[in-house]
């Protein structure tokens, strides 16, 4: 799952539609609503949850927020849908080892989350032997994001962290003494008001916070990730710019 789709294919189709809209100069399609409000008064005393850090959007960001929880901060992760990862990903041994040293995973959990190593990989840039490279330690560990999230989420909750799934944030109100988040209907956050000292936006490039902050300004660029490809008029125009 990515880009808000319920499947990889739906995610790719949604992303393609967004890129085509960007190419036609139709980004965004409408003026973003006022999602964040700045209010001069102090927060109302009544609230359902009071934490140090409120994270809007979870997924793999829970790695950082679990580390904060383990260091004594009170953290709540608010996710519009279920907190889950995609079926497969690729990482490097060094960055996975950091999760163990940070106390987010045990050695046993790491072996379950990342059971497969392979390599070296061959990269060829021509027909001669001199154009071939042998790469080690580059995206050569198969990782299950689902298993990773399950392990880290369990440790996060055991340390006192709060996960509110299926609980979209309807509005963020900024007061002199902190923020108040109004959560939408459904799920564990049904009708709740959450107070926090810090709000972290982890909802991605289509986040309502980001759209409001940019005020309709088009993205400055597009980051093509590993395994991505582009074709058609939009891609040819980018290649023509060098």
C-alpha positions in Angstrom: 0.0 0.0 0.0 1.2 3.5 -0.9 -0.2 6.9 -2.0 -3.5 6.1 -0.3 -4.4 3.0 -2.4 -5.8 -0.2 -1.0 -3.5 -2.2 -3.4 -0.3 -1.7 -5.2 -2.1 -1.4 -8.6 -4.6 1.1 -7.2 -1.7 3.1 -5.7 0.2 3.2 -9.0 -3.0 4.3 -10.8 -3.6 7.1 -8.2 0.0 8.3 -8.5 -0.2 8.3 -12.3 -3.3 10.4 -12.2 -1.6 12.9 -9.8 1.4 13.2 -12.1 -0.8 13.7 -15.1 -2.7 16.5 -13.3 0.6 18.1 -12.3 1.8 17.9 -16.0 -1.5 19.7 -17.1 -1.0 22.4 -14.5 -4.1 21.2 -12.5 -2.4 20.9 -9.1 -4.2 21.0 -6.7 -7.7 20.6 -8.2 -9.2 22.9 -5.5 -8.2 25.4 -2.9 -7.3 23.3 0.2 -9.6 23.8 3.2 -8.4 25.4 6.5 -7.2 22.2 8.2 -5.0 24.0 10.8 -6.5 26.8 12.9 -4.5 29.2 15.1 -6.5 30.4 18.1 -5.5 33.0 20.7 -7.2 31.3 23.7 -5.7 28.5 25.8 -6.8 24.9 25.1 -10.1 23.8 26.7 -9.3 21.7 29.8 -11.5 18.8 28.7 -9.8 16.3 26.5 -9.8 12.5 26.0 -6.0 12.0 25.6 -3.1 14.3 26.6 0.4 13.4 25.2 3.7 15.0 24.4 3.8 14.1 20.7 0.9 13.4 18.4 1.8 11.8 15.1 -0.6 12.2 12.2 0.0 9.1 10.1 1.9 6.1 11.2 3.2 3.2 9.1 7.0 3.0 9.2 7.2 6.3 11.0 6.3 4.4 14.1 10.0 3.4 14.3 11.0 6.9 15.3 8.0 7.4 17.6 8.6 4.1 19.4 12.2 5.4 20.1 10.7 8.6 21.6 8.3 6.5 23.7 11.1 4.3 25.0 12.9 7.5 26.0 10.1 8.7 28.3 8.0 10.8 26.0 4.2 10.1 25.8 3.4 9.5 22.1 0.1 8.9 20.3 0.0 7.7 16.6 -3.2 8.6 14.9 -3.8 6.7 11.6 -6.7 7.3 9.2 -6.7 3.6 8.3 -5.2 0.4 9.7 -1.6 0.6 10.7 0.0 -1.8 8.3 2.9 -2.0 5.8 3.3 -3.4 2.4 4.2 -7.0 1.7 7.8 -6.6 0.8 10.7 -4.2 1.0 14.5 -4.2 0.7 16.9 -2.7 3.3 20.6 -2.8 4.2 22.1 -4.7 7.1 23.6 -1.6 8.7 20.4 0.3 9.0 18.5 -2.8 10.3 21.2 -3.3 13.0 20.5 0.2 14.2 17.0 -0.9 15.1 18.5 -3.5 17.4 20.9 -1.0 19.0 18.1 1.4 19.6 16.1 -1.2 21.4 13.3 -1.3 18.8 13.9 -5.0 17.9 15.6 -8.0 19.5 18.0 -10.2 17.5 15.2 -12.9 17.3 12.7 -10.4 16.0 15.2 -9.1 13.4 15.7 -12.6 12.1 12.0 -13.0 11.7 11.5 -9.6 10.1 14.5 -9.9 7.7 15.0 -13.6 7.1 16.8 -13.4 3.7 20.2 -12.0 2.6 21.6 -12.2 -0.9 24.3 -10.8 -3.1 26.6 -9.6 -4.4 24.6 -7.9 -7.2 25.9 -7.2 -10.7 25.5 -3.9 -12.4 26.5 -3.5 -16.0 26.9 -0.2 -17.9 28.3 -1.7 -21.2 29.4 -4.9 -22.9 33.0 -5.0 -21.6 34.1 -6.6 -18.3 35.3 -3.2 -17.2 31.7 -1.9 -17.3 30.6 -4.5 -14.7 30.4 -3.7 -10.9 29.9 -6.1 -8.0 27.8 -4.4 -5.3 27.5 -5.6 -1.7 25.5 -4.1 1.1 23.1 -2.2 -1.1 19.4 -3.1 -0.6 20.4 -6.8 -0.2 18.2 -7.7 2.8 14.6 -8.8 2.2 12.3 -7.2 4.9 8.7 -7.8 5.7 7.3 -4.4 6.7 4.2 -6.1 8.0 6.2 -8.2 10.5 8.4 -5.2 11.3 5.4 -3.0 12.1 3.9 -5.8 14.3 7.0 -6.2 16.3 7.7 -2.5 16.8 4.0 -1.6 17.4 3.9 -4.3 20.2 6.9 -2.8 21.8 5.5 0.8 21.4 2.2 -0.2 23.1 4.0 -2.1 25.8 6.0 1.0 26.7 2.7 3.0 27.0 2.4 4.3 23.4 -1.1 4.8 22.0 -2.1 3.8 18.5 -5.5 5.1 17.2 -6.3 3.3 14.0 -9.2 4.2 11.6 -9.2 7.6 13.2 -8.7 10.4 10.7 -7.8 13.8 12.0 -10.5 16.3 11.1 -8.9 19.5 12.4 -5.8 20.7 14.2 -6.2 23.7 16.5 -3.0 25.5 17.6 -3.3 27.3 21.0 -0.6 29.2 23.0 -0.2 26.1 25.3 -0.2 23.4 22.7 -2.3 21.7 20.0 -5.8 20.1 20.1 -6.6 17.5 17.5 -10.3 16.7 16.6 -10.5 13.1 15.5 -13.1 11.8 13.0 -15.8 9.3 13.5 -15.1 5.5 13.6 -12.4 3.4 15.1 -10.6 3.8 18.4 -10.5 7.6 18.1 -14.3 8.0 17.6 -15.2 11.6 18.6 -12.1 12.1 20.6 -10.2 15.3 21.4 -6.5 14.8 21.7 -4.1 17.4 23.3 -0.4 17.4 22.4 2.7 19.6 22.9 4.0 18.7 19.4 2.2 17.6 16.2 4.2 15.6 13.6 2.8 15.4 10.1 3.6 12.0 8.7 0.7 11.9 6.2 2.8 12.2 3.0 2.8 14.7 0.2 -1.0 14.8 0.0 -1.3 15.7 3.6 -3.9 18.4 4.3 -1.4 20.2 6.5 1.1 20.3 3.7 -1.5 21.4 1.1 -2.6 24.2 3.4 1.0 25.3 4.0 1.8 25.4 0.3 -1.4 27.3 -0.6 -1.8 25.7 -4.0 1.8 26.0 -4.9 2.8 23.1 -7.2 5.5 20.7 -6.0 9.1 21.8 -6.7 10.1 18.4 -8.0 9.4 14.7 -8.3 11.6 12.1 -6.7 11.8 8.9 -8.8 12.6 6.1 -6.4 14.4 2.8 -7.0 12.4 0.6 -9.3 10.4 3.4 -10.7 10.0 4.2 -14.4 8.5 7.0 -16.4 7.3 7.2 -20.0 5.1 9.4 -22.2 5.2 13.2 -22.9 5.7 14.1 -19.3 8.8 11.9 -19.0 10.2 13.1 -22.3 9.9 16.7 -21.3 11.8 16.0 -18.1 14.5 14.2 -20.0 14.8 17.1 -22.4 15.6 19.4 -19.5 18.6 17.2 -18.7 
